[in-house]
Amino acid sequence: MKYLYLNDNFKLYTVEDLQKILKISRSFAYKLVNSGELKCVRMHKLIRISPWALEEYINSFSPEESHAQMDAVKAYFCDSIQYYTIQELQTILQIGDCFTRQLLNNGELKGKRICRETRIASDSLFQFIISHEN
């Protein structure tokens, strides 16, 4: 499977997205994430699925492929640092403005002030996603 997440449209998936991608029911989607069969990112009450976790689930009979995909993601986010705006962060994590501010204010997500604007470094975003993935 081609690396879905290595493009300009990178984002975490919602449970509804998961239903559409795998063509499964809502209850089965929740069963996958709640059982741990499909890794998910938990941010307080929100559940998001990273593209690499979805690919790992789809390729679960090929762990070597999953490790290679995760290494490619890490290289993408951490080798050449990019800075995301608040709006880009909201699109990637699929969260609202208030929740974004909460994550930044309580220190769960590290931001930098650049020219009076808050930016989030790609390596910091990657660490946040990985730390919230179960």
The first five atom37 places (N, CA, C, CB, O) and aatype in JSON, in Angstrom:
{
  "aatype": [12, 11, 18, 10, 18, 10, 2, 3, 2, 13, 11, 10, 18, 16, 19, 6, 3, 10, 5, 11, 9, 10, 11, 9, 15, 1, 15, 13, 0, 18, 11, 10, 19, 2, 15, 7, 6, 10, 11, 4, 19, 1, 12, 8, 11, 10, 9, 1, 9, 15, 14, 17, 0, 10, 6, 6, 18, 9, 2, 15, 13, 15, 14, 6, 6, 15, 8, 0, 5, 12, 3, 0, 19, 11, 0, 18, 13, 4, 3, 15, 9, 5, 18, 18, 16, 9, 5, 6, 10, 5, 16, 9, 10, 5, 9, 7, 3, 4, 13, 16, 1, 5, 10, 10, 2, 2, 7, 6, 10, 11, 7, 11, 1, 9, 4, 1, 6, 16, 1, 9, 0, 15, 3, 15, 10, 13, 5, 13, 9, 9, 15, 8, 6, 2],
  "atom_mask": [
    [1, 1, 1, 1, 1],
    [1, 1, 1, 1, 1],
    [1, 1, 1, 1, 1],
    [1, 1, 1, 1, 1],
    [1, 1, 1, 1, 1],
    [1, 1, 1, 1, 1],
    [1, 1, 1, 1, 1],
    [1, 1, 1, 1, 1],
    [1, 1, 1, 1, 1],
    [1, 1, 1, 1, 1],
    [1, 1, 1, 1, 1],
    [1, 1, 1, 1, 1],
    [1, 1, 1, 1, 1],
    [1, 1, 1, 1, 1],
    [1, 1, 1, 1, 1],
    [1, 1, 1, 1, 1],
    [1, 1, 1, 1, 1],
    [1, 1, 1, 1, 1],
    [1, 1, 1, 1, 1],
    [1, 1, 1, 1, 1],
    [1, 1, 1, 1, 1],
    [1, 1, 1, 1, 1],
    [1, 1, 1, 1, 1],
    [1, 1, 1, 1, 1],
    [1, 1, 1, 1, 1],
    [1, 1, 1, 1, 1],
    [1, 1, 1, 1, 1],
    [1, 1, 1, 1, 1],
    [1, 1, 1, 1, 1],
    [1, 1, 1, 1, 1],
    [1, 1, 1, 1, 1],
    [1, 1, 1, 1, 1],
    [1, 1, 1, 1, 1],
    [1, 1, 1, 1, 1],
    [1, 1, 1, 1, 1],
    [1, 1, 1, 0, 1],
    [1, 1, 1, 1, 1],
    [1, 1, 1, 1, 1],
    [1, 1, 1, 1, 1],
    [1, 1, 1, 1, 1],
    [1, 1, 1, 1, 1],
    [1, 1, 1, 1, 1],
    [1, 1, 1, 1, 1],
    [1, 1, 1, 1, 1],
    [1, 1, 1, 1, 1],
    [1, 1, 1, 1, 1],
    [1, 1, 1, 1, 1],
    [1, 1, 1, 1, 1],
    [1, 1, 1, 1, 1],
    [1, 1, 1, 1, 1],
    [1, 1, 1, 1, 1],
    [1, 1, 1, 1, 1],
    [1, 1, 1, 1, 1],
    [1, 1, 1, 1, 1],
    [1, 1, 1, 1, 1],
    [1, 1, 1, 1, 1],
    [1, 1, 1, 1, 1],
    [1, 1, 1, 1, 1],
    [1, 1, 1, 1, 1],
    [1, 1, 1, 1, 1],
    [1, 1, 1, 1, 1],
    [1, 1, 1, 1, 1],
    [1, 1, 1, 1, 1],
    [1, 1, 1, 1, 1],
    [1, 1, 1, 1, 1],
    [1, 1, 1, 1, 1],
    [1, 1, 1, 1, 1],
    [1, 1, 1, 1, 1],
    [1, 1, 1, 1, 1],
    [1, 1, 1, 1, 1],
    [1, 1, 1, 1, 1],
    [1, 1, 1, 1, 1],
    [1, 1, 1, 1, 1],
    [1, 1, 1, 1, 1],
    [1, 1, 1, 1, 1],
    [1, 1, 1, 1, 1],
    [1, 1, 1, 1, 1],
    [1, 1, 1, 1, 1],
    [1, 1, 1, 1, 1],
    [1, 1, 1, 1, 1],
    [1, 1, 1, 1, 1],
    [1, 1, 1, 1, 1],
    [1, 1, 1, 1, 1],
    [1, 1, 1, 1, 1],
    [1, 1, 1, 1, 1],
    [1, 1, 1, 1, 1],
    [1, 1, 1, 1, 1],
    [1, 1, 1, 1, 1],
    [1, 1, 1, 1, 1],
    [1, 1, 1, 1, 1],
    [1, 1, 1, 1, 1],
    [1, 1, 1, 1, 1],
    [1, 1, 1, 1, 1],
    [1, 1, 1, 1, 1],
    [1, 1, 1, 1, 1],
    [1, 1, 1, 0, 1],
    [1, 1, 1, 1, 1],
    [1, 1, 1, 1, 1],
    [1, 1, 1, 1, 1],
    [1, 1, 1, 1, 1],
    [1, 1, 1, 1, 1],
    [1, 1, 1, 1, 1],
    [1, 1, 1, 1, 1],
    [1, 1, 1, 1, 1],
    [1, 1, 1, 1, 1],
    [1, 1, 1, 1, 1],
    [1, 1, 1, 0, 1],
    [1, 1, 1, 1, 1],
    [1, 1, 1, 1, 1],
    [1, 1, 1, 1, 1],
    [1, 1, 1, 0, 1],
    [1, 1, 1, 1, 1],
    [1, 1, 1, 1, 1],
    [1, 1, 1, 1, 1],
    [1, 1, 1, 1, 1],
    [1, 1, 1, 1, 1],
    [1, 1, 1, 1, 1],
    [1, 1, 1, 1, 1],
    [1, 1, 1, 1, 1],
    [1, 1, 1, 1, 1],
    [1, 1, 1, 1, 1],
    [1, 1, 1, 1, 1],
    [1, 1, 1, 1, 1],
    [1, 1, 1, 1, 1],
    [1, 1, 1, 1, 1],
    [1, 1, 1, 1, 1],
    [1, 1, 1, 1, 1],
    [1, 1, 1, 1, 1],
    [1, 1, 1, 1, 1],
    [1, 1, 1, 1, 1],
    [1, 1, 1, 1, 1],
    [1, 1, 1, 1, 1],
    [1, 1, 1, 1, 1],
    [1, 1, 1, 1, 1]
  ],
  "atom_positions": [
    [[0.85, -1.18, 0.0], [0.0, 0.0, 0.0], [0.89, 1.25, 0.0], [-0.96, 0.0, 1.23], [1.87, 1.31, 0.74]],
    [[0.56, 2.21, -0.8], [1.29, 3.47, -0.87], [1.11, 4.22, 0.43], [0.82, 4.32, -2.06], [0.05, 4.14, 1.06]],
    [[2.14, 4.96, 0.85], [2.06, 5.73, 2.09], [1.04, 6.85, 1.93], [3.44, 6.31, 2.46], [1.3, 7.86, 1.27]],
    [[-0.13, 6.69, 2.54], [-1.23, 7.63, 2.41], [-0.93, 8.99, 2.99], [-2.46, 7.08, 3.06], [-1.45, 10.0, 2.52]],
    [[-0.09, 9.04, 4.0], [0.08, 10.25, 4.79], [1.19, 11.15, 4.29], [0.34, 9.9, 6.2], [1.31, 12.27, 4.79]],
    [[1.99, 10.74, 3.34], [3.1, 11.56, 2.89], [2.67, 12.45, 1.73], [4.27, 10.69, 2.47], [3.15, 12.33, 0.61]],
    [[1.75, 13.35, 2.03], [1.3, 14.31, 1.04], [0.86, 15.59, 1.75], [0.15, 13.72, 0.18], [0.9, 15.66, 2.98]],
    [[0.45, 16.57, 1.0], [0.05, 17.86, 1.59], [-1.27, 17.78, 2.33], [-0.03, 18.9, 0.51], [-1.62, 18.73, 3.04]],
    [[-2.02, 16.71, 2.19], [-3.33, 16.59, 2.82], [-3.31, 15.69, 4.05], [-4.33, 16.07, 1.82], [-4.32, 15.08, 4.38]],
    [[-2.17, 15.6, 4.72], [-2.06, 14.76, 5.91], [-3.08, 15.2, 6.95], [-0.63, 14.81, 6.49], [-3.22, 16.39, 7.23]],
    [[-3.79, 14.23, 7.53], [-4.68, 14.5, 8.64], [-4.97, 13.2, 9.36], [-6.0, 15.16, 8.16], [-4.83, 12.12, 8.8]],
    [[-5.38, 13.33, 10.6], [-5.83, 12.17, 11.35], [-7.27, 11.89, 10.95], [-5.69, 12.39, 12.89], [-8.0, 12.8, 10.57]],
    [[-7.67, 10.63, 11.04], [-9.01, 10.25, 10.66], [-9.94, 10.22, 11.87], [-9.0, 8.9, 9.98], [-9.51, 9.89, 12.98]],
    [[-11.19, 10.55, 11.66], [-12.21, 10.41, 12.7], [-12.78, 9.0, 12.59], [-13.34, 11.5, 12.55], [-12.48, 8.27, 11.65]],
    [[-13.6, 8.62, 13.55], [-14.26, 7.32, 13.48], [-15.17, 7.26, 12.26], [-15.07, 7.04, 14.78], [-15.3, 6.21, 11.63]],
    [[-15.8, 8.37, 11.93], [-16.66, 8.42, 10.75], [-15.84, 8.2, 9.47], [-17.4, 9.77, 10.68], [-16.29, 7.52, 8.55]],
    [[-14.63, 8.79, 9.42], [-13.76, 8.55, 8.27], [-13.4, 7.07, 8.17], [-12.47, 9.41, 8.38], [-13.39, 6.49, 7.09]],
    [[-13.1, 6.48, 9.33], [-12.75, 5.06, 9.39], [-13.89, 4.2, 8.83], [-12.43, 4.64, 10.83], [-13.65, 3.25, 8.08]],
    [[-15.12, 4.54, 9.19], [-16.29, 3.81, 8.68], [-16.32, 3.85, 7.16], [-17.59, 4.4, 9.26], [-16.56, 2.83, 6.51]],
    [[-16.08, 5.03, 6.6], [-16.15, 5.19, 5.14], [-15.01, 4.45, 4.45], [-16.12, 6.67, 4.76], [-15.21, 3.81, 3.42]],
    [[-13.8, 4.56, 5.02], [-12.63, 3.93, 4.4], [-12.75, 2.42, 4.39], [-11.34, 4.35, 5.12], [-12.52, 1.78, 3.37]],
    [[-13.11, 1.85, 5.55], [-13.17, 0.39, 5.67], [-14.55, -0.19, 5.33], [-12.8, -0.02, 7.07], [-14.73, -1.4, 5.25]],
    [[-15.52, 0.72, 5.12], [-16.9, 0.31, 4.82], [-17.43, -0.63, 5.91], [-16.97, -0.39, 3.44], [-17.87, -1.75, 5.65]],
    [[-17.38, -0.11, 7.14], [-17.84, -0.86, 8.31], [-18.86, -0.03, 9.08], [-16.64, -1.24, 9.22], [-19.01, 1.17, 8.85]],
    [[-19.55, -0.69, 10.01], [-20.55, 0.03, 10.81], [-19.86, 0.86, 11.89], [-21.55, -0.97, 11.44], [-18.69, 0.65, 12.21]],
    [[-20.61, 1.79, 12.45], [-20.1, 2.64, 13.53], [-19.72, 1.79, 14.74], [-21.15, 3.69, 13.92], [-18.67, 2.02, 15.34]],
    [[-20.56, 0.83, 15.1], [-20.28, 0.01, 16.27], [-19.02, -0.84, 16.07], [-21.47, -0.89, 16.59], [-18.25, -1.03, 17.01]],
    [[-18.81, -1.35, 14.85], [-17.61, -2.14, 14.6], [-16.37, -1.24, 14.61], [-17.72, -2.87, 13.25], [-15.31, -1.66, 15.08]],
    [[-16.5, -0.02, 14.11], [-15.37, 0.93, 14.14], [-14.96, 1.2, 15.59], [-15.75, 2.25, 13.43], [-13.77, 1.19, 15.9]],
    [[-15.94, 1.45, 16.46], [-15.63, 1.68, 17.88], [-15.07, 0.42, 18.53], [-16.88, 2.15, 18.63], [-14.21, 0.51, 19.41]],
    [[-15.54, -0.74, 18.1], [-15.02, -1.99, 18.66], [-13.54, -2.13, 18.3], [-15.82, -3.21, 18.12], [-12.74, -2.56, 19.15]],
    [[-13.16, -1.79, 17.09], [-11.76, -1.87, 16.67], [-10.86, -0.97, 17.51], [-11.62, -1.5, 15.21], [-9.8, -1.4, 17.95]],
    [[-11.29, 0.27, 17.74], [-10.43, 1.19, 18.49], [-10.47, 0.92, 19.99], [-10.86, 2.62, 18.23], [-9.44, 1.05, 20.66]],
    [[-11.62, 0.54, 20.52], [-11.72, 0.29, 21.96], [-11.03, -1.01, 22.38], [-13.17, 0.25, 22.38], [-10.56, -1.12, 23.51]],
    [[-10.97, -1.98, 21.49], [-10.31, -3.25, 21.81], [-8.79, -3.14, 21.67], [-10.83, -4.35, 20.9], [-8.07, -4.01, 22.15]],
    [[-8.32, -2.09, 21.02], [-6.89, -1.94, 20.79], [-6.41, -2.63, 19.53], [0.0, 0.0, 0.0], [-5.22, -2.6, 19.21]],
    [[-7.32, -3.25, 18.82], [-6.96, -3.92, 17.57], [-6.46, -2.9, 16.54], [-8.17, -4.71, 17.0], [-5.58, -3.2, 15.73]],
    [[-7.04, -1.72, 16.58], [-6.61, -0.6, 15.74], [-6.16, 0.51, 16.67], [-7.77, -0.11, 14.78], [-6.95, 1.02, 17.46]],
    [[-4.88, 0.88, 16.58], [-4.36, 1.94, 17.44], [-5.06, 3.25, 17.12], [-2.83, 2.08, 17.27], [-5.37, 3.54, 15.97]],
    [[-5.29, 4.03, 18.16], [-5.92, 5.33, 17.95], [-5.24, 6.38, 18.82], [-7.44, 5.27, 18.26], [-4.56, 6.05, 19.79]],
    [[-5.43, 7.62, 18.46], [-4.92, 8.75, 19.22], [-6.09, 9.25, 20.07], [-4.35, 9.89, 18.28], [-7.14, 9.61, 19.55]],
    [[-5.89, 9.27, 21.37], [-6.93, 9.76, 22.28], [-6.49, 11.11, 22.84], [-7.2, 8.74, 23.43], [-5.47, 11.23, 23.51]],
    [[-7.3, 12.13, 22.55], [-7.08, 13.48, 23.07], [-8.3, 13.82, 23.9], [-6.84, 14.54, 21.91], [-9.33, 14.26, 23.39]],
    [[-8.16, 13.61, 25.2], [-9.29, 13.76, 26.11], [-10.4, 12.82, 25.66], [-9.79, 15.25, 26.16], [-10.2, 11.6, 25.7]],
    [[-11.55, 13.31, 25.23], [-12.64, 12.43, 24.8], [-12.63, 12.15, 23.3], [-13.97, 13.04, 25.19], [-13.4, 11.32, 22.82]],
    [[-11.77, 12.82, 22.56], [-11.74, 12.65, 21.11], [-10.93, 11.44, 20.71], [-11.17, 13.9, 20.44], [-9.91, 11.13, 21.33]],
    [[-11.37, 10.75, 19.69], [-10.66, 9.61, 19.13], [-10.3, 9.94, 17.69], [-11.52, 8.3, 19.21], [-11.16, 10.31, 16.89]],
    [[-9.01, 9.82, 17.38], [-8.54, 10.02, 16.01], [-7.64, 8.85, 15.65], [-7.78, 11.38, 15.86], [-7.02, 8.24, 16.52]],
    [[-7.58, 8.53, 14.37], [-6.78, 7.41, 13.9], [-5.72, 7.97, 12.96], [-7.65, 6.33, 13.19], [-6.04, 8.66, 11.99]],
    [[-4.46, 7.65, 13.24], [-3.39, 8.11, 12.37], [-3.37, 7.26, 11.1], [-2.02, 8.06, 13.09], [-3.73, 6.09, 11.14]],
    [[-2.95, 7.85, 10.0], [-2.89, 7.07, 8.75], [-1.98, 5.85, 8.87], [-2.41, 7.95, 7.61], [-2.27, 4.81, 8.28]],
    [[-0.87, 5.97, 9.62], [0.02, 4.82, 9.75], [-0.6, 3.72, 10.61], [1.36, 5.26, 10.33], [-0.32, 2.54, 10.39]],
    [[-1.43, 4.08, 11.59], [-2.11, 3.05, 12.39], [-3.13, 2.32, 11.53], [-2.8, 3.69, 13.62], [-3.29, 1.1, 11.65]],
    [[-3.82, 3.06, 10.67], [-4.78, 2.43, 9.77], [-4.07, 1.49, 8.81], [-5.57, 3.49, 8.98], [-4.53, 0.37, 8.58]],
    [[-2.95, 1.93, 8.26], [-2.2, 1.07, 7.35], [-1.63, -0.14, 8.09], [-1.06, 1.85, 6.68], [-1.57, -1.24, 7.54]],
    [[-1.22, 0.06, 9.34], [-0.73, -1.06, 10.14], [-1.84, -2.09, 10.34], [-0.19, -0.57, 11.51], [-1.6, -3.3, 10.27]],
    [[-3.05, -1.62, 10.6], [-4.18, -2.52, 10.76], [-4.46, -3.27, 9.45], [-5.44, -1.74, 11.22], [-4.65, -4.48, 9.44]],
    [[-4.48, -2.53, 8.36], [-4.75, -3.15, 7.06], [-3.66, -4.15, 6.7], [-4.86, -2.07, 5.96], [-3.94, -5.22, 6.15]],
    [[-2.4, -3.81, 7.03], [-1.26, -4.69, 6.72], [-0.84, -5.51, 7.94], [-0.07, -3.86, 6.21], [0.34, -5.84, 8.09]],
    [[-1.79, -5.84, 8.81], [-1.42, -6.48, 10.08], [-0.73, -7.83, 9.91], [-2.65, -6.66, 10.91], [-0.12, -8.33, 10.85]],
    [[-0.81, -8.41, 8.74], [-0.11, -9.67, 8.51], [1.3, -9.43, 8.01], [-0.88, -10.52, 7.52], [2.03, -10.38, 7.72]],
    [[1.69, -8.15, 7.89], [3.04, -7.81, 7.43], [3.64, -6.75, 8.35], [3.01, -7.32, 5.97], [3.67, -5.57, 7.98]],
    [[4.13, -7.13, 9.54], [4.68, -6.16, 10.48], [5.89, -5.4, 9.95], [5.05, -6.85, 11.76], [6.12, -4.25, 10.33]],
    [[6.68, -6.04, 9.07], [7.86, -5.36, 8.53], [7.45, -4.14, 7.72], [8.68, -6.33, 7.65], [8.1, -3.09, 7.78]],
    [[6.37, -4.28, 6.96], [5.85, -3.16, 6.16], [5.39, -2.03, 7.06], [4.7, -3.63, 5.26], [5.63, -0.86, 6.75]],
    [[4.73, -2.36, 8.16], [4.25, -1.34, 9.09], [5.4, -0.57, 9.72], [3.39, -1.99, 10.17], [5.32, 0.65, 9.87]],
    [[6.46, -1.28, 10.1], [7.63, -0.6, 10.69], [8.29, 0.32, 9.67], [8.65, -1.63, 11.21], [8.71, 1.42, 10.02]],
    [[8.37, -0.12, 8.43], [8.96, 0.71, 7.38], [8.13, 1.97, 7.17], [9.07, -0.08, 6.06], [8.68, 3.05, 6.96]],
    [[6.78, 1.83, 7.23], [5.91, 2.99, 7.06], [6.09, 3.97, 8.2], [4.45, 2.55, 6.96], [6.13, 5.18, 7.98]],
    [[6.19, 3.46, 9.43], [6.37, 4.34, 10.59], [7.7, 5.07, 10.5], [6.3, 3.53, 11.9], [7.76, 6.25, 10.84]],
    [[8.75, 4.4, 10.06], [10.04, 5.07, 9.9], [9.96, 6.18, 8.85], [11.12, 4.05, 9.5], [10.57, 7.23, 9.01]],
    [[9.2, 5.94, 7.78], [9.03, 6.96, 6.75], [8.28, 8.17, 7.29], [8.27, 6.38, 5.53], [8.61, 9.31, 6.96]],
    [[7.28, 7.94, 8.13], [6.53, 9.04, 8.75], [7.44, 9.85, 9.66], [5.32, 8.51, 9.54], [7.44, 11.08, 9.61]],
    [[8.2, 9.17, 10.48], [9.1, 9.87, 11.4], [10.09, 10.73, 10.62], [9.86, 8.86, 12.29], [10.35, 11.87, 11.0]],
    [[10.65, 10.18, 9.55], [11.57, 10.94, 8.73], [10.89, 12.16, 8.11], [12.16, 10.06, 7.63], [11.47, 13.24, 8.05]],
    [[9.65, 11.97, 7.66], [8.89, 13.06, 7.04], [8.67, 14.21, 8.01], [7.53, 12.54, 6.54], [8.82, 15.38, 7.64]],
    [[8.32, 13.9, 9.25], [8.03, 14.93, 10.23], [9.26, 15.48, 10.94], [7.08, 14.39, 11.25], [9.27, 16.65, 11.32]],
    [[10.28, 14.68, 11.12], [11.38, 15.07, 12.01], [12.68, 15.45, 11.3], [11.66, 13.96, 12.95], [13.49, 16.17, 11.88]],
    [[12.9, 14.99, 10.07], [14.16, 15.29, 9.4], [14.24, 16.73, 8.91], [14.36, 14.35, 8.25], [15.25, 17.4, 9.11]],
    [[13.2, 17.21, 8.28], [13.16, 18.61, 7.86], [11.97, 19.27, 8.55], [13.06, 18.75, 6.28], [10.82, 19.03, 8.19]],
    [[12.27, 20.08, 9.54], [11.23, 20.67, 10.38], [10.41, 21.68, 9.59], [11.86, 21.33, 11.61], [10.94, 22.56, 8.92]],
    [[9.09, 21.52, 9.69], [8.15, 22.47, 9.11], [7.38, 23.08, 10.28], [7.18, 21.78, 8.07], [7.3, 22.49, 11.35]],
    [[6.82, 24.25, 10.07], [6.01, 24.88, 11.1], [4.59, 25.03, 10.59], [6.6, 26.26, 11.51], [4.35, 25.53, 9.49]],
    [[3.63, 24.59, 11.42], [2.22, 24.64, 11.06], [1.53, 25.77, 11.8], [1.53, 23.3, 11.37], [1.84, 26.05, 12.95]],
    [[0.59, 26.42, 11.12], [-0.23, 27.44, 11.77], [-1.3, 26.75, 12.61], [-0.88, 28.38, 10.71], [-1.48, 25.53, 12.54]],
    [[-1.99, 27.52, 13.41], [-3.08, 26.98, 14.22], [-4.15, 26.36, 13.32], [-3.7, 28.1, 15.11], [-4.67, 25.28, 13.62]],
    [[-4.47, 27.01, 12.23], [-5.49, 26.5, 11.31], [-5.06, 25.18, 10.68], [-5.8, 27.53, 10.22], [-5.86, 24.26, 10.55]],
    [[-3.79, 25.09, 10.29], [-3.29, 23.83, 9.72], [-3.32, 22.72, 10.76], [-1.86, 24.02, 9.19], [-3.66, 21.58, 10.45]],
    [[-2.96, 23.05, 11.99], [-3.0, 22.07, 13.08], [-4.42, 21.56, 13.29], [-2.47, 22.69, 14.37], [-4.63, 20.36, 13.48]],
    [[-5.39, 22.47, 13.25], [-6.79, 22.08, 13.42], [-7.23, 21.15, 12.3], [-7.7, 23.32, 13.46], [-7.99, 20.21, 12.54]],
    [[-6.78, 21.39, 11.1], [-7.11, 20.53, 9.97], [-6.48, 19.15, 10.14], [-6.66, 21.17, 8.65], [-7.14, 18.14, 9.89]],
    [[-5.23, 19.11, 10.54], [-4.53, 17.84, 10.71], [-5.17, 17.0, 11.82], [-3.05, 18.08, 11.02], [-5.44, 15.82, 11.62]],
    [[-5.42, 17.62, 12.98], [-5.98, 16.88, 14.11], [-7.5, 16.79, 14.08], [-5.55, 17.53, 15.4], [-8.1, 16.04, 14.86]],
    [[-8.11, 17.54, 13.19], [-9.58, 17.61, 13.08], [-10.21, 18.0, 14.42], [-10.15, 16.26, 12.6], [-11.07, 17.3, 14.94]],
    [[-9.75, 19.12, 14.94], [-10.28, 19.65, 16.2], [-10.63, 21.12, 16.03], [-9.25, 19.46, 17.35], [-10.21, 21.76, 15.06]],
    [[-11.4, 21.63, 16.96], [-11.84, 23.02, 16.91], [-10.86, 23.97, 17.56], [0.0, 0.0, 0.0], [-9.86, 23.55, 18.14]],
    [[-11.17, 25.26, 17.46], [-10.3, 26.31, 17.97], [-10.13, 26.24, 19.49], [-10.84, 27.67, 17.58], [-9.01, 26.35, 20.0]],
    [[-11.23, 26.07, 20.22], [-11.15, 26.04, 21.69], [-10.29, 24.88, 22.17], [-12.55, 25.93, 22.29], [-9.48, 25.05, 23.08]],
    [[-10.46, 23.72, 21.57], [-9.68, 22.55, 22.0], [-8.21, 22.74, 21.64], [-10.22, 21.26, 21.35], [-7.33, 22.33, 22.4]],
    [[-7.93, 23.36, 20.5], [-6.56, 23.64, 20.1], [-5.9, 24.54, 21.13], [-6.51, 24.28, 18.7], [-4.78, 24.28, 21.57]],
    [[-6.58, 25.61, 21.5], [-6.04, 26.55, 22.5], [-5.82, 25.84, 23.83], [-6.98, 27.76, 22.69], [-4.83, 26.11, 24.53]],
    [[-6.73, 24.95, 24.19], [-6.6, 24.21, 25.45], [-5.33, 23.35, 25.43], [-7.84, 23.33, 25.71], [-4.58, 23.33, 26.41]],
    [[-5.09, 22.65, 24.33], [-3.89, 21.81, 24.21], [-2.62, 22.64, 24.29], [-3.92, 21.04, 22.91], [-1.63, 22.21, 24.88]],
    [[-2.65, 23.83, 23.69], [-1.47, 24.7, 23.73], [-1.28, 25.33, 25.11], [-1.59, 25.79, 22.67], [-0.16, 25.4, 25.62]],
    [[-2.37, 25.78, 25.72], [-2.27, 26.45, 27.02], [-1.85, 25.53, 28.15], [-3.58, 27.08, 27.36], [-1.12, 25.94, 29.05]],
    [[-2.31, 24.27, 28.12], [-1.93, 23.37, 29.21], [-0.63, 22.63, 28.94], [-3.04, 22.37, 29.46], [-0.23, 21.78, 29.74]],
    [[0.03, 22.93, 27.83], [1.35, 22.38, 27.56], [1.38, 21.0, 26.93], [0.0, 0.0, 0.0], [2.45, 20.44, 26.73]],
    [[0.21, 20.44, 26.61], [0.2, 19.13, 25.97], [0.82, 19.19, 24.58], [-1.23, 18.59, 25.87], [1.44, 18.23, 24.12]],
    [[0.65, 20.32, 23.93], [1.2, 20.54, 22.6], [2.08, 21.77, 22.67], [0.08, 20.7, 21.53], [1.64, 22.82, 23.14]],
    [[3.31, 21.64, 22.21], [4.27, 22.74, 22.3], [4.2, 23.61, 21.05], [5.69, 22.19, 22.49], [4.28, 23.12, 19.92]],
    [[4.05, 24.92, 21.27], [4.02, 25.88, 20.18], [5.14, 26.88, 20.34], [0.0, 0.0, 0.0], [5.68, 27.04, 21.43]],
    [[5.5, 27.56, 19.25], [6.51, 28.62, 19.26], [5.87, 29.9, 18.75], [7.75, 28.24, 18.4], [5.02, 29.88, 17.86]],
    [[6.29, 31.0, 19.33], [5.83, 32.3, 18.85], [6.79, 32.76, 17.76], [5.73, 33.35, 20.01], [7.98, 32.96, 18.02]],
    [[6.28, 32.94, 16.56], [7.08, 33.43, 15.44], [6.31, 34.6, 14.85], [7.35, 32.32, 14.36], [5.21, 34.44, 14.33]],
    [[6.91, 35.78, 14.93], [6.28, 37.0, 14.42], [4.87, 37.17, 14.98], [6.23, 36.98, 12.88], [3.93, 37.4, 14.22]],
    [[4.72, 37.07, 16.26], [3.46, 37.24, 16.99], [2.39, 36.22, 16.63], [2.93, 38.62, 16.75], [1.21, 36.42, 16.94]],
    [[2.78, 35.16, 15.97], [1.86, 34.08, 15.63], [2.38, 32.78, 16.25], [1.71, 33.94, 14.09], [3.59, 32.57, 16.32]],
    [[1.48, 31.94, 16.68], [1.89, 30.65, 17.23], [2.04, 29.65, 16.1], [0.87, 30.14, 18.28], [1.16, 29.52, 15.24]],
    [[3.16, 28.95, 16.1], [3.44, 27.91, 15.12], [3.81, 26.63, 15.87], [4.59, 28.33, 14.15], [4.36, 26.68, 16.97]],
    [[3.49, 25.51, 15.27], [3.8, 24.21, 15.87], [4.77, 23.5, 14.94], [2.49, 23.36, 16.09], [4.5, 23.32, 13.75]],
    [[5.91, 23.1, 15.49], [6.93, 22.4, 14.71], [6.46, 20.98, 14.39], [8.28, 22.37, 15.46], [5.78, 20.35, 15.19]],
    [[6.83, 20.5, 13.2], [6.39, 19.17, 12.76], [6.89, 18.07, 13.7], [6.88, 18.9, 11.34], [6.17, 17.1, 13.94]],
    [[8.1, 18.2, 14.24], [8.59, 17.16, 15.16], [7.81, 17.17, 16.46], [10.09, 17.36, 15.44], [7.58, 16.11, 17.05]],
    [[7.39, 18.35, 16.92], [6.57, 18.45, 18.12], [5.19, 17.83, 17.89], [6.44, 19.93, 18.56], [4.66, 17.14, 18.76]],
    [[4.62, 18.08, 16.72], [3.32, 17.5, 16.38], [3.42, 15.98, 16.31], [2.82, 18.06, 15.04], [2.53, 15.28, 16.8]],
    [[4.48, 15.47, 15.71], [4.68, 14.03, 15.61], [4.79, 13.41, 17.02], [5.96, 13.71, 14.79], [4.17, 12.38, 17.29]],
    [[5.56, 14.04, 17.9], [5.7, 13.53, 19.27], [4.37, 13.55, 20.01], [6.74, 14.35, 20.05], [4.06, 12.63, 20.77]],
    [[3.57, 14.59, 19.79], [2.25, 14.68, 20.42], [1.36, 13.53, 19.96], [1.58, 16.04, 20.08], [0.72, 12.87, 20.78]],
    [[1.32, 13.28, 18.66], [0.48, 12.21, 18.12], [0.92, 10.86, 18.67], [0.52, 12.2, 16.59], [0.1, 10.07, 19.11]],
    [[2.23, 10.6, 18.63], [2.76, 9.33, 19.1], [2.48, 9.14, 20.6], [4.28, 9.25, 18.82], [2.16, 8.04, 21.03]],
    [[2.61, 10.2, 21.38], [2.42, 10.08, 22.83], [0.95, 9.84, 23.2], [2.91, 11.34, 23.52], [0.67, 9.31, 24.27]],
    [[0.03, 10.21, 22.32], [-1.4, 10.01, 22.59], [-1.96, 8.77, 21.89], [-2.18, 11.23, 22.16], [-3.16, 8.48, 21.99]],
    [[-1.09, 8.05, 21.19], [-1.55, 6.85, 20.49], [-1.45, 5.66, 21.43], [-0.72, 6.6, 19.19], [-0.44, 5.48, 22.12]],
    [[-2.5, 4.85, 21.46], [-2.46, 3.66, 22.33], [-2.48, 2.41, 21.51], [-3.64, 3.65, 23.31], [-2.46, 1.31, 22.06]]
  ]
}
